[in-house]
Amino acid sequence: MNRLGEATSPYLRQHADNPVHWREWDAEALAEARERDVPVLLSVGYASCHWCHVMAHESFEDQATADQMNENFVCVKVDREERPDLDAVYMNATVAMTGQGGWPMTCFLTPDGEPFYCGTYYPKLPRGGMPSFTQLLTAVTETWRTRRDEVNQASAQVAAALRDQAAGLPDADLTITPELLAHAVAAVLRDEDAEHGGFGGAPKFPPSALLEGLLRHWERTGDPAVFQVVARTAEAMARGGIYDQLRGGFARYSVDAAWVVPHFEKMLYDNAQLLRAYAHLARRSGSELPESLSHRVTREIVRFLLDDLGTPQGGFASALDADTHLEPGKPGVEGATYVWTPAELAGVLGPIDGAWAAEFFGVTTAGNFEQCTSVPTRYAEPATAEDHARLEHVRAALIAARDRRPQPERDDKVVTAWNGMAITALAEAAGALDEPEWTAAAVRCARFLLAEHVVDGRLRRASLGGVVGAAPAILEDHAWLVTGLLALHQATGDLGWLDDAQRLLDTAIEHFADPDQPGGWFDTADDAETLVARPRDPIDGATPAGASALAEALLTAAAASDPEGAARYRELADRTLERGAIVLARAPRSAGQWLTVAEAALRGPLQVAIAAESAAQPTELLAAARAAAPGGSVVLAGAPNAVPLLADRPLVRNAAAAYVCRGSVCDLPVSTPDELLMALRRN
């Protein structure tokens, strides 16, 4: 029988009506495989994955295919977002066996969980040299029954290789220096697509963490070439179809090099990271394009997060699907909600405004997508106040019309790490654009996570509808929630956020540190389920590595804590960065978060402690600090001695005073915004 109906993952629930006898990953599944003497068929995907839906419709909804699966395998479904530990282990195996990875991921395992054959999508019928899924099932079953020795030998070799891969980063005798970061940034800039913005070719992913790291590098060095790369990339993405020109929010990637046609799924983790980068760019931008673009995009991403991904409990849902189901029981159509023809625009707006909108958004009769439809782009700005008003009218009408169309499904799963990213980005964007309601949204999210995702003192990975799942949190969950709580500590001056952050950080240190490699971290806890290998990945991908994310949490906590805690956290941060330096040296494009943290570390990080009558009384000094302090700075205002950063930092002549420190070296306090700006420029 199918056992997915009570799962806390929307992806698993999507498969609850399949005739396949799916079950979730657990020890009982492996025990059943051992008892029946059959392999485990492990299928890994996620709710907004287009090809996952295709394979489900072609194979998992087909009774004959399901019968073959049920008879010869124990069938296990895994949501990669809920169990990233399992996904990491078996994705490494898939890449090792096939040279590439992706989702859906299809793995065949022994009852001990050791993989012996892995792949990704398999079609219903053979094509392009690829066997059909049922042909694969037949071949695996025959091999299992007649060539078991070969299966056991292969699985043992793969398992050994996976354990070797999890050995951690090698000792490289590198430290974080200006020279190393200059080398890393120069290598990144050589890979820029100067014509279209971004890095590399198609498919093209937003370099989310890398943008933040490059901005911080520019702030420290003043190198105009670095800022120009960031500005070009930010503008190109925001003007292309990868950005939703009507409702805001970025799609996961562009299928072309020019950012025109997206893969339409929208992920929380992309938009949270990009919100951080665009808000930072907005702080550094004036009124001329592309600078004003960053302000607009920042506001629109926030609205997308709050309106389209917000949950009733205060958290943020994981994603919007790439597909839209136009007919019940039929496969979804990718992008159907989002694309337009000139005739459709005219039908909504009338012929005059419809023609104007078609020209403005690049909607043509030939189209830039399938079946002569167009993904809207925006390569110009309204030339006059009248055009601006016209655009707002047109957008409102098109949004209303689009909202009446069938909508993509939403993955309502609330993932701790990605919500921690959102908390961080919202708090930082609120300070950058002086939008306190964004801080309030971040506070609601943090309160929900602390109330529901912490169970018996331990953090969990995800919840659905306010009900927390059983999967334990991994390293990135701890790291990003800590970083988010520290951002709220700075935004509000509330000591409680620091206390909560330190408790979670201490738990991470206790359970995820590698005792044999100072500065090394595992992605799963020491008391988590034992898998074929204990995963850890130091490379920053679509989301930063757990270790690089934890480095930021440690560095920020060190700057905000009392002397004893500061020394302990800073030593761990430095050890972590030293171990991660090899990634900056050898794979800088895959080290965006490492660069982000390293730049802050080289600055101290910069600390701006503003002693005021109370944390609730904003000051001109605080506004100046939030506007001018470089990324990664710790900026906080409050009453003297109210929090560790304000210890022994009194008012000056009964007025607010700002204390600027770089690491353990501090300037004399200043009392005016101009003096503060001068002090920040010296650092």
C-alpha positions in Angstrom: 0.0 0.0 0.0 1.0 3.6 -0.5 2.0 5.2 2.8 2.6 8.9 1.8 -0.8 10.3 2.7 0.3 11.5 6.1 3.7 12.9 5.0 4.7 16.4 6.0 6.2 17.0 2.5 4.0 18.3 -0.3 6.2 16.5 -2.8 5.5 13.1 -1.1 1.8 13.9 -0.9 1.8 14.5 -4.6 2.5 10.8 -4.9 0.1 9.6 -2.3 -2.4 8.5 -5.0 0.1 6.6 -7.2 -0.5 2.9 -7.5 3.1 2.5 -6.4 3.5 1.2 -2.9 5.6 4.2 -1.9 6.9 4.6 1.6 9.1 7.2 3.3 12.8 6.5 4.0 13.2 4.7 7.4 14.8 1.7 8.9 11.7 -0.3 8.3 12.0 0.1 4.5 15.5 -1.3 4.6 14.3 -4.1 6.8 11.5 -5.0 4.4 14.0 -5.1 1.5 16.2 -7.4 3.5 13.2 -9.7 4.5 11.9 -9.8 0.9 15.4 -10.0 -0.6 14.8 -7.3 -3.1 16.5 -4.0 -3.8 15.3 -0.6 -2.7 14.2 1.7 -5.5 14.9 5.2 -4.2 13.2 8.0 -6.1 14.3 11.6 -5.0 12.8 14.8 -6.2 11.0 17.9 -5.1 7.6 19.5 -5.5 8.4 22.2 -8.1 10.6 19.9 -10.3 9.2 19.8 -13.9 10.8 16.5 -14.9 9.8 14.9 -11.6 6.2 15.6 -12.6 6.8 14.2 -16.1 8.3 10.9 -14.8 5.4 10.6 -12.3 2.8 11.0 -15.0 4.5 8.7 -17.4 5.5 5.9 -15.0 4.4 6.2 -11.4 0.8 6.8 -12.3 0.8 3.8 -14.7 -0.7 0.7 -13.1 1.5 -1.8 -15.1 4.7 0.0 -14.2 3.6 0.3 -10.6 2.9 -3.5 -10.5 6.4 -4.2 -11.7 7.9 -1.8 -9.1 5.8 -3.2 -6.3 6.6 -6.8 -7.1 10.4 -6.4 -7.4 11.4 -3.5 -5.1 10.8 -1.7 -1.9 9.8 1.7 -3.3 10.9 4.7 -1.3 10.1 8.4 -2.1 12.3 11.2 -0.7 11.9 14.9 -0.9 15.4 16.2 -1.4 14.4 19.5 0.4 13.2 17.7 3.5 16.1 15.1 3.5 19.1 16.9 2.0 21.4 14.4 3.7 20.0 11.5 1.8 20.0 13.6 -1.4 23.6 14.5 -1.0 24.8 11.0 -0.4 23.0 9.4 -3.4 23.6 12.4 -5.7 27.3 11.9 -5.2 26.8 8.3 -6.1 24.8 9.3 -9.2 27.4 11.7 -10.4 30.1 9.2 -9.8 28.3 6.6 -11.9 26.9 8.7 -14.7 29.0 11.9 -14.8 26.0 14.1 -14.1 23.2 14.5 -11.6 19.8 16.0 -11.4 16.2 15.4 -10.4 14.3 13.2 -10.5 17.1 11.0 -9.2 16.6 7.2 -9.5 18.8 4.9 -7.4 18.8 1.2 -6.7 20.2 0.2 -3.3 21.0 -3.0 -1.4 19.1 -3.5 1.8 22.1 -1.9 3.6 21.5 1.3 1.7 24.5 0.9 -0.6 23.8 2.1 -4.2 24.7 -0.2 -7.1 23.0 1.6 -10.0 21.9 5.2 -10.2 20.5 7.6 -12.8 18.0 10.5 -13.2 15.0 10.7 -15.4 13.9 7.6 -17.4 11.2 7.9 -20.1 8.2 5.8 -20.6 9.5 4.6 -24.0 13.1 4.2 -25.1 14.5 7.2 -26.8 17.8 8.8 -27.7 19.8 5.8 -26.6 18.1 5.8 -23.2 16.2 2.7 -22.0 12.6 3.0 -20.9 12.0 2.9 -17.2 10.4 -0.5 -17.4 13.4 -1.9 -19.3 15.6 -0.6 -16.6 13.5 -2.2 -13.9 13.7 -5.5 -15.8 17.4 -5.3 -16.2 18.0 -4.4 -12.5 15.7 -7.2 -11.3 17.5 -9.8 -13.5 20.9 -8.6 -12.4 19.9 -8.8 -8.7 18.6 -12.3 -9.1 21.4 -13.8 -11.2 24.5 -11.7 -10.6 24.3 -10.9 -6.9 28.1 -11.1 -6.4 28.6 -8.4 -9.0 25.9 -6.2 -7.3 27.5 -6.6 -3.9 31.0 -5.9 -5.2 29.8 -2.8 -7.1 27.8 -1.5 -4.1 30.7 -2.0 -1.7 33.1 -0.1 -4.1 30.6 2.8 -4.4 30.0 3.0 -0.7 33.8 3.1 0.0 34.2 5.9 -2.6 31.4 7.9 -0.9 33.1 7.6 2.5 36.3 8.8 0.9 34.6 11.8 -0.6 33.3 12.7 2.9 36.8 12.9 4.3 36.7 16.7 4.3 38.8 19.5 2.8 42.6 18.8 2.7 45.0 20.8 4.7 46.3 23.4 2.3 48.3 25.8 4.5 46.3 28.7 3.3 44.9 31.7 5.2 42.5 34.4 4.4 44.5 37.3 3.0 43.8 40.2 0.7 46.0 38.5 -1.9 43.9 35.3 -1.8 40.7 37.2 -2.2 42.1 39.3 -5.0 43.1 36.1 -6.8 39.6 34.6 -6.3 37.8 37.8 -7.5 40.1 38.1 -10.5 39.3 34.5 -11.5 35.6 35.2 -11.2 35.7 38.3 -13.3 37.5 36.5 -16.1 34.4 34.3 -16.3 32.0 37.1 -16.8 29.6 37.1 -19.7 30.2 40.7 -20.6 27.5 40.7 -23.2 24.6 39.3 -21.2 25.8 39.6 -17.6 26.5 36.9 -15.1 29.0 34.1 -15.5 29.3 31.2 -17.9 26.8 30.1 -20.5 23.4 28.5 -20.7 21.7 27.3 -18.6 22.5 30.3 -16.5 21.8 30.5 -12.7 21.7 33.6 -10.6 25.1 33.9 -8.8 23.3 34.9 -5.6 25.9 34.5 -2.9 28.6 35.5 -5.3 27.0 38.9 -5.8 27.1 39.7 -2.1 30.7 38.6 -1.9 31.7 40.8 -4.8 29.9 43.8 -3.4 31.8 43.4 -0.1 35.1 43.0 -2.0 34.4 46.3 -3.9 33.6 48.1 -0.7 36.9 47.0 0.8 39.1 47.6 -2.3 37.2 50.3 -4.2 37.9 48.4 -7.5 35.4 49.8 -10.0 35.6 46.8 -12.3 34.1 44.6 -9.5 31.2 47.0 -9.0 30.5 47.1 -12.7 30.3 43.4 -12.9 27.8 43.3 -10.1 25.7 46.1 -11.6 25.7 44.5 -15.0 24.6 41.2 -13.7 22.0 42.6 -11.4 20.5 44.7 -14.2 20.6 42.0 -16.8 18.8 39.5 -14.5 16.2 42.1 -13.4 15.4 43.0 -17.0 15.1 39.5 -18.4 12.4 37.0 -18.3 14.0 35.1 -15.4 12.5 38.0 -13.3 8.7 38.1 -13.0 8.1 41.6 -14.5 4.5 41.7 -13.2 4.6 40.3 -9.6 8.3 40.2 -8.8 10.5 37.3 -7.8 13.2 35.4 -9.7 12.8 32.0 -11.3 15.4 29.3 -10.6 17.5 29.7 -13.7 17.4 30.8 -17.4 17.6 28.2 -20.1 19.4 30.7 -22.3 22.5 32.9 -21.8 20.6 36.2 -22.0 18.3 35.6 -19.0 15.2 35.6 -21.3 13.4 32.3 -20.9 13.3 30.9 -17.3 12.8 27.5 -15.9 9.7 28.8 -14.3 9.9 27.4 -10.7 10.5 30.1 -8.1 12.5 29.1 -5.1 12.6 30.7 -1.7 16.3 30.2 -1.3 17.0 32.1 -4.6 14.9 35.0 -3.8 16.1 35.3 -0.2 19.7 35.4 -1.3 19.0 37.8 -4.2 17.0 40.1 -1.9 20.1 40.4 0.3 22.3 41.3 -2.7 19.8 43.7 -4.3 19.2 45.5 -1.0 23.0 45.8 -0.5 23.3 47.2 -4.0 20.5 49.6 -3.4 22.4 51.0 -0.4 25.3 51.7 -2.7 23.3 53.1 -5.6 22.1 56.6 -6.5 19.2 57.8 -8.6 20.5 56.9 -12.0 20.0 53.5 -13.7 21.0 50.8 -13.1 21.0 52.0 -9.4 17.3 52.9 -9.0 16.6 49.4 -10.5 18.0 47.8 -7.4 15.6 49.7 -5.1 12.6 48.7 -7.2 13.7 45.1 -7.4 14.3 45.0 -3.7 10.8 46.1 -2.9 9.3 43.8 -5.4 11.1 40.7 -4.1 9.9 41.5 -0.6 6.3 41.8 -1.9 6.7 38.4 -3.7 8.0 36.8 -0.5 5.2 38.2 1.7 2.3 37.9 -0.8 3.2 34.7 -2.7 5.3 32.6 -0.3 4.0 33.8 3.1 2.3 31.1 5.2 -0.5 31.7 7.8 1.9 30.7 10.6 4.4 33.5 9.6 7.0 31.3 7.8 7.7 31.2 4.1 6.8 28.4 1.7 9.6 26.7 -0.3 8.6 27.2 -3.9 6.2 27.8 -6.7 6.0 25.0 -9.3 7.3 25.3 -12.8 4.2 23.8 -14.2 0.6 24.9 -14.3 -2.2 22.3 -14.5 -4.7 23.5 -17.1 -6.8 20.4 -17.1 -7.5 18.0 -14.2 -5.6 14.8 -14.6 -3.5 16.0 -17.4 0.3 16.9 -17.2 1.1 20.4 -16.2 2.3 22.9 -18.8 5.5 24.7 -18.0 5.1 28.5 -17.7 1.5 28.6 -18.7 0.6 31.1 -16.0 3.2 33.6 -17.0 3.4 33.9 -20.8 1.5 36.2 -23.1 0.6 36.9 -26.7 -0.1 40.4 -28.2 -3.7 39.3 -28.6 -4.0 38.4 -24.9 -2.6 41.7 -23.9 -5.1 43.5 -26.1 -7.9 41.4 -24.7 -7.1 42.6 -21.2 -6.0 46.1 -21.9 -7.7 47.1 -25.1 -5.9 47.6 -28.4 -4.1 50.9 -27.6 -2.7 50.0 -24.2 -2.3 46.4 -25.3 0.0 47.5 -28.2 1.9 49.8 -25.8 2.4 46.9 -23.2 3.5 44.5 -26.0 6.2 46.9 -27.0 7.2 47.7 -23.5 7.4 44.0 -22.3 8.8 42.6 -25.5 5.7 40.5 -26.3 5.7 39.7 -30.1 3.7 37.6 -32.5 6.8 35.3 -33.0 7.3 35.0 -29.2 10.4 34.2 -27.3 8.9 30.9 -25.8 6.9 28.0 -27.0 3.9 28.2 -29.3 4.5 31.9 -30.2 4.1 33.0 -26.6 6.4 35.5 -24.8 7.9 35.7 -21.4 7.7 39.5 -20.5 11.0 41.3 -20.3 11.7 44.9 -19.4 14.7 46.5 -21.2 13.6 50.2 -20.7 12.1 52.4 -18.1 9.1 54.7 -18.5 10.4 58.0 -20.1 7.9 60.3 -18.4 5.7 60.5 -15.4 2.7 59.8 -17.7 4.4 56.7 -18.9 5.1 55.6 -15.4 1.5 56.0 -14.4 0.5 54.1 -17.5 2.8 51.3 -16.6 1.4 51.0 -13.1 -2.1 50.8 -14.6 -1.1 48.2 -17.1 0.7 46.1 -14.6 -2.2 46.1 -12.2 -4.6 45.0 -14.9 -2.3 42.3 -16.2 -1.7 41.0 -12.6 -5.4 40.8 -12.0 -5.9 39.0 -15.3 -3.0 36.6 -14.6 -4.3 35.9 -11.2 -7.5 34.6 -12.8 -5.5 32.0 -14.8 -4.8 28.6 -13.3 -1.9 28.9 -11.0 1.2 26.8 -10.3 1.0 24.7 -7.2 2.9 25.9 -4.1 5.2 23.8 -2.0 4.0 24.9 1.4 6.9 23.2 3.2 8.7 25.6 5.6 12.4 24.8 5.5 14.4 26.1 8.4 17.5 27.1 6.5 15.7 28.9 3.7 13.5 30.8 6.2 16.7 31.7 8.0 17.9 33.2 4.8 14.7 35.1 4.4 14.9 36.5 8.0 18.4 37.7 7.3 17.5 39.3 4.0 14.4 40.9 5.3 16.1 42.4 8.3 19.0 43.7 6.2 16.7 45.1 3.5 14.6 46.8 6.1 17.6 48.6 7.4 18.8 49.5 3.9 15.5 51.0 2.7 14.1 52.0 6.1 11.1 49.7 6.0 10.3 48.6 9.5 7.4 46.4 8.5 9.9 44.1 6.8 11.6 43.6 10.1 8.3 42.8 11.6 7.8 40.1 9.0 11.2 38.7 9.8 10.3 38.7 13.5 7.1 36.7 12.9 9.0 34.1 10.9 11.7 33.8 13.6 9.1 33.4 16.3 7.4 30.7 14.4 10.6 28.7 13.8 11.7 29.0 17.4 8.3 27.9 18.7 7.6 25.0 16.3 10.9 23.9 14.7 12.8 23.5 18.0 11.6 20.3 19.7 13.1 19.2 23.0 16.0 21.6 22.5 16.9 20.3 19.0 16.1 22.0 15.7 14.0 20.2 13.0 14.4 20.6 9.2 10.9 21.5 8.1 7.2 21.8 8.8 3.9 21.8 6.8 0.8 23.7 7.9 2.4 24.4 11.3 3.1 20.7 11.9 6.9 20.0 12.2 8.3 17.0 10.5 10.5 14.3 12.0 13.6 15.1 9.9 16.3 16.6 12.0 17.9 19.9 11.0 21.3 19.8 9.2 24.2 22.2 9.5 22.8 24.8 7.1 19.6 25.0 9.1 21.5 25.9 12.3 23.8 28.3 10.4 21.1 30.3 8.6 18.7 30.5 11.5 21.5 31.7 13.8 22.5 34.3 11.2 18.9 35.4 10.9 18.5 35.7 14.6 21.7 37.8 14.8 20.3 40.0 12.1 17.2 40.6 14.2 19.4 41.3 17.2 21.0 44.1 15.3 17.7 45.3 13.8 15.9 45.5 17.1 18.5 45.7 19.8 16.7 42.9 21.6 19.0 40.7 23.7 16.6 37.7 23.4 17.6 37.2 19.7 21.2 36.9 20.7 20.5 34.5 23.4 18.5 32.2 21.1 21.2 32.5 18.4 23.9 31.5 20.9 22.0 28.4 22.1 21.5 27.2 18.5 25.1 27.9 17.6 26.4 26.1 20.6 24.3 23.1 19.7 25.7 23.2 16.2 29.3 23.3 17.5 28.6 20.3 19.8 27.0 18.1 17.2 28.4 19.0 13.8 32.1 19.8 14.3 34.7 17.3 13.0 36.8 16.4 16.1 39.7 15.4 13.8 39.8 18.5 11.7 39.5 21.8 13.5 37.4 24.1 11.4 35.8 21.1 9.6 32.1 20.5 9.8 29.8 17.6 8.8 26.4 18.4 7.3 24.6 16.0 9.6 24.7 15.7 13.4 26.8 13.2 15.2 23.6 11.6 16.6 21.7 11.6 13.3 20.8 8.5 11.3 23.8 6.6 10.1 24.0 6.6 6.3 26.4 5.0 3.9 28.5 8.1 4.4 28.3 11.1 6.7 27.8 13.9 4.1 29.6 17.2 4.0 30.0 19.4 1.0 32.2 22.6 1.2 31.2 23.9 -2.2 28.7 26.8 -2.5 26.0 25.9 -5.0 22.4 27.2 -5.4 22.5 27.4 -1.6 25.8 28.0 0.3 27.6 25.1 1.9 26.7 24.4 5.4 30.3 25.1 6.5 30.5 28.5 4.7 27.1 29.5 6.1 28.2 28.5 9.6 31.4 30.6 9.2 29.1 33.7 8.8 27.1 32.7 11.9 30.3 32.2 13.9 31.9 35.5 12.8 28.8 37.6 13.4 28.2 35.9 16.8 31.8 36.7 17.8 31.3 40.4 17.0 28.0 40.5 19.0 28.9 38.4 22.1 30.6 39.0 25.4 34.4 38.6 25.5 34.4 34.9 26.5 31.9 33.9 23.8 33.5 36.2 21.3 36.9 34.6 21.6 35.5 31.1 21.3 33.3 31.9 18.3 36.1 33.9 16.5 38.6 31.1 16.9 36.1 28.7 15.3 35.3 31.2 12.5 39.0 31.6 11.7 39.6 27.9 11.7 36.6 27.4 9.4 37.7 30.1 7.0 41.3 28.7 6.9 39.9 25.3 5.9 37.6 26.9 3.3 40.4 29.0 1.8 41.2 26.2 -0.6 37.8 26.5 -2.2 38.5 30.3 -2.8 41.8 29.4 -4.3 40.7 26.6 -6.5 37.0 27.1 -7.3 36.2 30.7 -6.7 33.0 30.7 -8.7 31.7 28.1 -6.3 32.8 30.0 -3.2 30.4 33.0 -3.1 29.5 32.5 0.5 33.1 31.9 1.5 34.1 35.2 -0.2 31.2 37.0 1.6 32.4 35.8 5.0 36.1 36.3 4.3 35.6 39.9 3.2 33.8 40.6 6.5 36.6 38.8 8.4 39.3 40.9 6.8 37.5 44.0 8.0 37.4 42.8 11.6 34.4 42.5 11.1 33.5 46.2 11.4 31.3 46.9 14.5 29.2 50.0 15.0 27.7 50.2 18.5 25.4 53.2 19.0 24.7 54.0 22.6 21.3 55.8 22.7 18.6 56.3 25.3 16.9 53.1 24.2 16.8 50.6 21.3 13.3 51.8 20.4 14.5 55.3 19.7 16.1 55.4 16.2 18.9 57.9 15.9 20.5 59.8 13.0 23.6 57.9 13.8 21.9 54.5 13.3 20.5 55.6 10.0 23.9 56.8 8.9 25.5 53.5 10.0 22.9 51.4 8.2 23.4 53.4 5.0 27.2 53.5 5.0 28.6 50.5 6.9 30.0 47.8 4.5 28.3 44.5 4.1 29.1 42.1 7.0 29.3 44.9 9.6 27.6 44.4 12.9 25.5 47.5 13.5 23.4 47.9 16.6 21.8 50.7 18.7 20.5 50.5 22.3 20.8 51.7 25.8 24.3 51.5 27.3 25.1 48.0 28.7 21.8 46.6 27.4 23.6 44.0 25.2 27.2 42.8 25.0 28.1 45.1 22.1 27.1 48.1 24.2 28.9 47.1 27.4 30.9 50.0 28.9 29.8 52.2 26.0 28.0 55.2 27.6 26.3 58.2 26.1 28.6 61.2 25.5 27.5 64.4 27.0 24.0 62.9 27.5 23.7 62.3 23.8 23.8 59.3 21.5 27.3 58.2 20.6 28.7 55.7 18.0 31.6 53.4 18.8 33.3 52.1 15.6 35.6 49.1 16.1 37.5 46.9 13.7 38.0 43.6 15.5 39.4 44.5 18.9 40.6 48.0 17.9 38.2 50.8 18.5 38.1 54.5 17.6 37.0 57.3 19.9 33.2 57.7 20.1 31.6 60.1 17.6 28.4 62.0 18.0 27.4 63.2 14.6 26.6 61.4 11.3 29.4 63.2 9.5 31.9 62.1 12.1 30.6 58.5 11.8 30.8 58.5 8.1 34.5 59.7 8.3 35.2 56.9 10.9 33.6 54.3 8.6 35.6 55.5 5.6 38.8 55.0 7.6 37.9 51.4 8.0 
